Amino acid sequence: MNELAQQARQTTGIRLSPGQITSLEQYEKILLEWNARMNLTAIQDPATIRTKHFLDSLTCLTVMRDTPLERVIDIGTGAGFPGIPLKIALPAMRLTLVESVGKKVEFCRHVVQQLKLEGVEIIQARAEEVGQMAAQRERYDWAVARAVALLPILAEYLLPLVKVGGAMLAMKGESAHAEAVSAHNAIQILGGQLRRVAPVILPGVVEQRYLVVIEKIAATPKGYPRRTGAPAKKPL
């Protein structure tokens, strides 16, 4: 785990404290225990968990740092990525985790309780439902997601949650640039503007990774997100 801390410092510039390293160790232990009895993640090797889950999540800070980070929402968080590692690294951040699958929600609640993480809200719902909740809509500095949907669809999930002046962040693979082009219409309709597609390098990982950042420059029209399932069936 000390190697992870060193890699995080080199990649993101953030220095993890001994307490934060201990929290990541606990998180890894809980993930391995739960994964033995339910399929939370295909990655089961501790070293790979540290690189492809923990460090990968922390790379978000390369584009998020030096921006307001008071409230962050993680859509389709699964086993808590990237939200929980970000919360460990930035304890003052208020985090909302959204996940529709019950067993994954239960796991995230257990991790938050065991790690004694304060200021974390967990919602079991679809992204389209959350985007129309008055208490959630246009309330966040950042909305983030990893491996959830193609960018035209993801923009409709995330941008309605971001306040004007904030941004959404999509963690993508080699298709990032092509998806950014295909999402141009959706981004414009939803009040966004593409800011950057930033490459990410993870030690020992050959697959290309990118962080797609879309800033919120205007309010999202009230009709978006559309009803559950509509964004995926008929992307903007």
Contacts in CASP RR format, 6 or more apart in sequence:
PFRMAT RR
TARGET T0000
AUTHOR 0000-0000-0000
METHOD contacts of the structure
MODEL  1
MNELAQQARQTTGIRLSPGQITSLEQYEKILLEWNARMNLTAIQDPATIR
TKHFLDSLTCLTVMRDTPLERVIDIGTGAGFPGIPLKIALPAMRLTLVES
VGKKVEFCRHVVQQLKLEGVEIIQARAEEVGQMAAQRERYDWAVARAVAL
LPILAEYLLPLVKVGGAMLAMKGESAHAEAVSAHNAIQILGGQLRRVAPV
ILPGVVEQRYLVVIEKIAATPKGYPRRTGAPAKKPL
1 21 0 8 1.000
1 24 0 8 1.000
1 25 0 8 1.000
1 28 0 8 1.000
1 50 0 8 1.000
2 21 0 8 1.000
3 50 0 8 1.000
4 16 0 8 1.000
4 21 0 8 1.000
4 24 0 8 1.000
4 50 0 8 1.000
4 51 0 8 1.000
4 54 0 8 1.000
4 55 0 8 1.000
5 15 0 8 1.000
5 16 0 8 1.000
5 21 0 8 1.000
7 51 0 8 1.000
7 55 0 8 1.000
7 203 0 8 1.000
8 14 0 8 1.000
8 16 0 8 1.000
8 55 0 8 1.000
8 58 0 8 1.000
8 89 0 8 1.000
9 15 0 8 1.000
9 16 0 8 1.000
11 55 0 8 1.000
11 58 0 8 1.000
11 59 0 8 1.000
11 62 0 8 1.000
11 201 0 8 1.000
11 202 0 8 1.000
12 58 0 8 1.000
12 59 0 8 1.000
12 61 0 8 1.000
12 62 0 8 1.000
12 65 0 8 1.000
13 61 0 8 1.000
13 65 0 8 1.000
14 58 0 8 1.000
14 61 0 8 1.000
14 65 0 8 1.000
14 89 0 8 1.000
16 24 0 8 1.000
16 89 0 8 1.000
20 88 0 8 1.000
20 89 0 8 1.000
23 88 0 8 1.000
23 115 0 8 1.000
24 50 0 8 1.000
24 54 0 8 1.000
24 85 0 8 1.000
24 88 0 8 1.000
26 114 0 8 1.000
26 115 0 8 1.000
27 54 0 8 1.000
27 84 0 8 1.000
27 85 0 8 1.000
27 88 0 8 1.000
27 111 0 8 1.000
27 115 0 8 1.000
28 46 0 8 1.000
28 49 0 8 1.000
28 50 0 8 1.000
28 54 0 8 1.000
30 107 0 8 1.000
30 110 0 8 1.000
30 111 0 8 1.000
30 114 0 8 1.000
31 40 0 8 1.000
31 41 0 8 1.000
31 49 0 8 1.000
31 53 0 8 1.000
31 79 0 8 1.000
31 111 0 8 1.000
32 44 0 8 1.000
32 46 0 8 1.000
32 49 0 8 1.000
34 40 0 8 1.000
34 107 0 8 1.000
34 110 0 8 1.000
35 41 0 8 1.000
35 44 0 8 1.000
38 103 0 8 1.000
38 107 0 8 1.000
40 78 0 8 1.000
40 79 0 8 1.000
40 103 0 8 1.000
40 104 0 8 1.000
40 107 0 8 1.000
41 49 0 8 1.000
41 53 0 8 1.000
41 79 0 8 1.000
43 49 0 8 1.000
43 52 0 8 1.000
43 53 0 8 1.000
51 202 0 8 1.000
51 203 0 8 1.000
51 204 0 8 1.000
51 205 0 8 1.000
52 202 0 8 1.000
52 205 0 8 1.000
53 79 0 8 1.000
53 81 0 8 1.000
53 85 0 8 1.000
54 85 0 8 1.000
55 202 0 8 1.000
55 203 0 8 1.000
56 81 0 8 1.000
56 82 0 8 1.000
56 146 0 8 1.000
56 171 0 8 1.000
56 200 0 8 1.000
56 202 0 8 1.000
56 209 0 8 1.000
57 81 0 8 1.000
57 82 0 8 1.000
57 83 0 8 1.000
57 84 0 8 1.000
57 85 0 8 1.000
57 86 0 8 1.000
57 146 0 8 1.000
58 82 0 8 1.000
58 85 0 8 1.000
58 86 0 8 1.000
58 89 0 8 1.000
59 200 0 8 1.000
59 202 0 8 1.000
59 209 0 8 1.000
59 211 0 8 1.000
60 82 0 8 1.000
60 86 0 8 1.000
60 144 0 8 1.000
60 169 0 8 1.000
60 171 0 8 1.000
60 211 0 8 1.000
61 86 0 8 1.000
61 89 0 8 1.000
61 90 0 8 1.000
62 198 0 8 1.000
62 200 0 8 1.000
62 211 0 8 1.000
63 169 0 8 1.000
63 196 0 8 1.000
63 198 0 8 1.000
63 211 0 8 1.000
63 213 0 8 1.000
64 86 0 8 1.000
64 142 0 8 1.000
64 169 0 8 1.000
67 141 0 8 1.000
67 142 0 8 1.000
67 166 0 8 1.000
67 167 0 8 1.000
68 141 0 8 1.000
68 166 0 8 1.000
69 90 0 8 1.000
69 93 0 8 1.000
69 141 0 8 1.000
69 142 0 8 1.000
70 93 0 8 1.000
70 94 0 8 1.000
70 141 0 8 1.000
71 93 0 8 1.000
71 94 0 8 1.000
71 96 0 8 1.000
71 139 0 8 1.000
71 140 0 8 1.000
71 141 0 8 1.000
71 142 0 8 1.000
72 83 0 8 1.000
72 86 0 8 1.000
72 93 0 8 1.000
72 94 0 8 1.000
72 95 0 8 1.000
72 96 0 8 1.000
72 140 0 8 1.000
72 141 0 8 1.000
72 142 0 8 1.000
72 143 0 8 1.000
72 144 0 8 1.000
73 95 0 8 1.000
73 96 0 8 1.000
73 97 0 8 1.000
73 98 0 8 1.000
73 130 0 8 1.000
73 136 0 8 1.000
73 140 0 8 1.000
73 142 0 8 1.000
73 143 0 8 1.000
73 144 0 8 1.000
73 161 0 8 1.000
74 80 0 8 1.000
74 81 0 8 1.000
74 82 0 8 1.000
74 83 0 8 1.000
74 86 0 8 1.000
74 95 0 8 1.000
74 96 0 8 1.000
74 97 0 8 1.000
74 98 0 8 1.000
74 143 0 8 1.000
74 144 0 8 1.000
74 145 0 8 1.000
75 98 0 8 1.000
75 127 0 8 1.000
75 130 0 8 1.000
75 143 0 8 1.000
75 144 0 8 1.000
75 145 0 8 1.000
75 148 0 8 1.000
75 157 0 8 1.000
75 158 0 8 1.000
75 161 0 8 1.000
76 98 0 8 1.000
76 99 0 8 1.000
76 100 0 8 1.000
76 127 0 8 1.000
76 145 0 8 1.000
76 148 0 8 1.000
77 83 0 8 1.000
77 84 0 8 1.000
77 97 0 8 1.000
77 98 0 8 1.000
77 99 0 8 1.000
77 104 0 8 1.000
77 108 0 8 1.000
78 99 0 8 1.000
78 101 0 8 1.000
78 104 0 8 1.000
78 108 0 8 1.000
79 104 0 8 1.000
79 107 0 8 1.000
79 108 0 8 1.000
80 97 0 8 1.000
80 99 0 8 1.000
80 104 0 8 1.000
80 107 0 8 1.000
80 108 0 8 1.000
80 111 0 8 1.000
81 146 0 8 1.000
82 144 0 8 1.000
82 146 0 8 1.000
82 171 0 8 1.000
83 95 0 8 1.000
83 97 0 8 1.000
83 144 0 8 1.000
84 95 0 8 1.000
84 97 0 8 1.000
84 108 0 8 1.000
84 111 0 8 1.000
84 112 0 8 1.000
84 115 0 8 1.000
84 117 0 8 1.000
86 93 0 8 1.000
86 95 0 8 1.000
86 144 0 8 1.000
87 93 0 8 1.000
87 95 0 8 1.000
87 117 0 8 1.000
87 120 0 8 1.000
88 115 0 8 1.000
88 117 0 8 1.000
91 117 0 8 1.000
91 118 0 8 1.000
94 119 0 8 1.000
94 120 0 8 1.000
94 121 0 8 1.000
95 117 0 8 1.000
95 119 0 8 1.000
95 120 0 8 1.000
95 121 0 8 1.000
96 120 0 8 1.000
96 121 0 8 1.000
96 122 0 8 1.000
96 123 0 8 1.000
96 136 0 8 1.000
96 140 0 8 1.000
97 108 0 8 1.000
97 120 0 8 1.000
97 121 0 8 1.000
97 122 0 8 1.000
97 123 0 8 1.000
98 122 0 8 1.000
98 123 0 8 1.000
98 125 0 8 1.000
98 127 0 8 1.000
98 130 0 8 1.000
99 105 0 8 1.000
99 108 0 8 1.000
99 122 0 8 1.000
99 123 0 8 1.000
99 124 0 8 1.000
100 124 0 8 1.000
100 125 0 8 1.000
100 126 0 8 1.000
102 124 0 8 1.000
105 122 0 8 1.000
105 124 0 8 1.000
108 122 0 8 1.000
109 122 0 8 1.000
111 117 0 8 1.000
112 120 0 8 1.000
112 122 0 8 1.000
123 130 0 8 1.000
123 136 0 8 1.000
126 228 0 8 1.000
126 229 0 8 1.000
127 148 0 8 1.000
127 157 0 8 1.000
127 158 0 8 1.000
127 225 0 8 1.000
128 156 0 8 1.000
128 157 0 8 1.000
128 225 0 8 1.000
128 226 0 8 1.000
128 227 0 8 1.000
128 228 0 8 1.000
128 229 0 8 1.000
128 230 0 8 1.000
128 231 0 8 1.000
129 228 0 8 1.000
130 136 0 8 1.000
130 161 0 8 1.000
131 137 0 8 1.000
131 157 0 8 1.000
131 160 0 8 1.000
131 161 0 8 1.000
131 225 0 8 1.000
132 160 0 8 1.000
132 225 0 8 1.000
136 161 0 8 1.000
137 160 0 8 1.000
137 161 0 8 1.000
137 220 0 8 1.000
138 160 0 8 1.000
138 161 0 8 1.000
138 162 0 8 1.000
138 163 0 8 1.000
138 164 0 8 1.000
138 219 0 8 1.000
138 220 0 8 1.000
139 161 0 8 1.000
139 163 0 8 1.000
140 161 0 8 1.000
140 162 0 8 1.000
140 163 0 8 1.000
140 166 0 8 1.000
141 162 0 8 1.000
141 163 0 8 1.000
141 166 0 8 1.000
141 167 0 8 1.000
142 162 0 8 1.000
142 166 0 8 1.000
142 167 0 8 1.000
142 168 0 8 1.000
142 169 0 8 1.000
143 157 0 8 1.000
143 158 0 8 1.000
143 159 0 8 1.000
143 161 0 8 1.000
143 162 0 8 1.000
143 167 0 8 1.000
143 168 0 8 1.000
143 169 0 8 1.000
144 158 0 8 1.000
144 168 0 8 1.000
144 169 0 8 1.000
144 170 0 8 1.000
144 171 0 8 1.000
145 154 0 8 1.000
145 157 0 8 1.000
145 158 0 8 1.000
145 168 0 8 1.000
145 169 0 8 1.000
145 170 0 8 1.000
145 171 0 8 1.000
146 171 0 8 1.000
147 171 0 8 1.000
148 154 0 8 1.000
148 157 0 8 1.000
149 157 0 8 1.000
149 231 0 8 1.000
149 232 0 8 1.000
150 179 0 8 1.000
150 182 0 8 1.000
150 183 0 8 1.000
150 235 0 8 1.000
151 170 0 8 1.000
151 172 0 8 1.000
151 176 0 8 1.000
151 179 0 8 1.000
151 180 0 8 1.000
151 182 0 8 1.000
151 183 0 8 1.000
151 186 0 8 1.000
151 212 0 8 1.000
152 179 0 8 1.000
152 182 0 8 1.000
152 183 0 8 1.000
152 185 0 8 1.000
152 186 0 8 1.000
152 235 0 8 1.000
152 236 0 8 1.000
153 186 0 8 1.000
153 231 0 8 1.000
153 232 0 8 1.000
153 235 0 8 1.000
154 168 0 8 1.000
154 170 0 8 1.000
154 183 0 8 1.000
155 168 0 8 1.000
155 183 0 8 1.000
155 186 0 8 1.000
155 187 0 8 1.000
155 190 0 8 1.000
155 192 0 8 1.000
155 214 0 8 1.000
155 236 0 8 1.000
156 186 0 8 1.000
156 190 0 8 1.000
156 224 0 8 1.000
156 225 0 8 1.000
156 226 0 8 1.000
156 231 0 8 1.000
156 235 0 8 1.000
156 236 0 8 1.000
157 225 0 8 1.000
157 231 0 8 1.000
158 168 0 8 1.000
158 170 0 8 1.000
158 214 0 8 1.000
159 168 0 8 1.000
159 187 0 8 1.000
159 190 0 8 1.000
159 191 0 8 1.000
159 192 0 8 1.000
159 214 0 8 1.000
159 216 0 8 1.000
159 220 0 8 1.000
159 224 0 8 1.000
160 190 0 8 1.000
160 220 0 8 1.000
160 224 0 8 1.000
160 225 0 8 1.000
161 168 0 8 1.000
162 168 0 8 1.000
162 216 0 8 1.000
163 216 0 8 1.000
164 216 0 8 1.000
164 217 0 8 1.000
164 218 0 8 1.000
164 219 0 8 1.000
165 215 0 8 1.000
165 216 0 8 1.000
165 217 0 8 1.000
166 215 0 8 1.000
166 216 0 8 1.000
167 195 0 8 1.000
167 213 0 8 1.000
167 214 0 8 1.000
167 215 0 8 1.000
167 216 0 8 1.000
168 213 0 8 1.000
168 214 0 8 1.000
168 216 0 8 1.000
169 211 0 8 1.000
169 212 0 8 1.000
169 213 0 8 1.000
169 214 0 8 1.000
170 176 0 8 1.000
170 179 0 8 1.000
170 211 0 8 1.000
170 212 0 8 1.000
170 214 0 8 1.000
171 209 0 8 1.000
171 210 0 8 1.000
171 211 0 8 1.000
171 212 0 8 1.000
172 179 0 8 1.000
172 209 0 8 1.000
172 210 0 8 1.000
172 211 0 8 1.000
172 212 0 8 1.000
173 207 0 8 1.000
173 208 0 8 1.000
173 209 0 8 1.000
173 210 0 8 1.000
174 207 0 8 1.000
174 208 0 8 1.000
174 210 0 8 1.000
176 197 0 8 1.000
176 208 0 8 1.000
176 210 0 8 1.000
176 212 0 8 1.000
177 197 0 8 1.000
177 210 0 8 1.000
179 212 0 8 1.000
180 194 0 8 1.000
180 197 0 8 1.000
180 212 0 8 1.000
184 194 0 8 1.000
185 236 0 8 1.000
186 235 0 8 1.000
186 236 0 8 1.000
187 193 0 8 1.000
187 194 0 8 1.000
187 214 0 8 1.000
189 221 0 8 1.000
189 224 0 8 1.000
189 236 0 8 1.000
190 220 0 8 1.000
190 221 0 8 1.000
190 224 0 8 1.000
190 236 0 8 1.000
191 216 0 8 1.000
191 217 0 8 1.000
191 218 0 8 1.000
191 219 0 8 1.000
191 220 0 8 1.000
192 214 0 8 1.000
192 215 0 8 1.000
192 216 0 8 1.000
192 217 0 8 1.000
192 218 0 8 1.000
193 214 0 8 1.000
193 215 0 8 1.000
193 217 0 8 1.000
194 212 0 8 1.000
194 213 0 8 1.000
194 214 0 8 1.000
195 213 0 8 1.000
195 214 0 8 1.000
195 215 0 8 1.000
196 211 0 8 1.000
196 212 0 8 1.000
196 213 0 8 1.000
197 210 0 8 1.000
197 211 0 8 1.000
197 212 0 8 1.000
197 213 0 8 1.000
198 210 0 8 1.000
198 211 0 8 1.000
198 213 0 8 1.000
199 208 0 8 1.000
199 209 0 8 1.000
199 210 0 8 1.000
200 209 0 8 1.000
200 210 0 8 1.000
200 211 0 8 1.000
201 209 0 8 1.000
202 209 0 8 1.000
225 231 0 8 1.000
END
